[in-house]
């Protein structure tokens, strides 16, 4: 939590959102790394599920695409991806 709190100290913060597995887990990892390379301060990762009714249509569609293309997508894979990313970047990754 300290890294997250420190990110907000007297500055604007860029926090992009990406759905894990949209379009594929491999591309998700590349997109997240590229976002950090381009200056993202932290990244929010959506874990796809079948009924994201509280989210808007763009996020709902990204969840559906991830599930349609990757039937066996799971949280263990997402956590493994985060572990790999954390070896390269010392910035917060937040699961939604």
C-alpha positions as MATLAB code, in Angstrom:
seq = 'XXXXXXXXXXXXXXXXXXXXXXXXXXXXXXXXXXXXXXXXXXXXXXXXXXXXXXXXXXXXXXXXXXXXXXXXXXXXXXXXXXXXXXXXXXXXXXXX';
ca = [
       0.000    0.000    0.000;
       2.932    2.346    0.603;
       3.913    2.255   -3.086;
       0.352    3.057   -4.088;
       0.087    5.915   -1.582;
       3.495    7.274   -2.590;
       2.454    7.304   -6.251;
      -0.134    9.969   -5.460;
       2.190   12.378   -3.621;
       1.570   15.802   -5.165;
       1.344   14.690   -8.781;
      -1.010   13.433  -11.405;
      -0.987    9.665  -11.778;
      -1.576    7.605  -14.911;
      -3.405    4.338  -14.133;
      -4.443    2.456  -17.260;
      -6.790   -0.523  -17.044;
      -6.277   -3.734  -18.995;
      -8.312   -6.930  -18.962;
      -6.076   -9.960  -18.496;
      -6.325  -12.238  -21.517;
      -7.772   -9.691  -23.953;
      -6.881  -10.625  -26.615;
      -4.433  -13.221  -25.203;
      -2.467  -13.572  -21.947;
       0.821  -13.102  -23.839;
      -0.340   -9.884  -25.457;
      -1.711   -8.659  -22.121;
       1.754   -8.991  -20.617;
       3.367   -7.103  -23.506;
       0.762   -4.332  -23.308;
       1.296   -3.922  -19.556;
       5.082   -3.769  -19.947;
       4.726   -1.245  -22.773;
       2.430    0.891  -20.617;
       5.067    0.994  -17.874;
       7.743    1.784  -20.457;
       5.613    4.697  -21.676;
       5.173    6.196  -18.203;
       2.232    4.503  -16.480;
       2.554    4.931  -12.712;
       0.537    1.835  -11.832;
      -1.733   -0.510  -13.737;
      -5.103   -1.965  -12.925;
      -5.661   -5.481  -14.237;
      -9.160   -6.804  -14.683;
      -9.666  -10.500  -14.076;
     -12.281  -11.569  -16.605;
     -15.485  -13.135  -15.396;
     -18.767  -13.893  -17.067;
     -21.013  -11.257  -15.468;
     -19.252   -7.875  -15.025;
     -22.602   -6.059  -14.855;
     -21.324   -3.226  -12.641;
     -18.775   -2.235  -15.294;
     -19.448   -0.275  -18.452;
     -19.881   -1.807  -21.896;
     -16.210   -1.455  -22.913;
     -14.989   -3.451  -19.915;
     -17.851   -5.942  -20.254;
     -16.864   -6.570  -23.876;
     -13.179   -6.966  -23.026;
     -14.046   -9.559  -20.369;
     -16.205  -11.443  -22.842;
     -13.473  -11.403  -25.510;
     -10.919  -12.721  -23.016;
     -13.231  -15.555  -21.977;
     -14.211  -16.384  -25.563;
     -10.598  -16.628  -26.729;
      -9.161  -18.287  -23.609;
     -11.654  -20.747  -22.119;
      -9.201  -21.913  -19.425;
      -8.076  -18.472  -18.266;
      -7.516  -18.375  -14.501;
      -6.178  -16.269  -11.651;
      -3.078  -18.451  -11.211;
      -1.934  -17.517  -14.726;
      -2.576  -13.841  -14.019;
      -0.585  -14.001  -10.781;
       2.292  -15.734  -12.580;
       2.276  -12.947  -15.180;
       2.387  -10.314  -12.428;
       5.333  -12.099  -10.834;
       7.240  -11.905  -14.143;
       6.376   -8.240  -14.616;
       7.441   -7.378  -11.055;
      10.959   -8.646  -11.832;
      11.247   -5.803  -14.370;
       9.193   -2.982  -12.848;
       8.937   -1.676   -9.296;
       5.476   -0.174   -9.807;
       2.105   -1.211   -8.402;
      -0.147   -3.653  -10.236;
      -3.688   -3.742   -8.893;
      -6.261   -6.461   -9.551;
      -9.837   -5.393  -10.087;
];
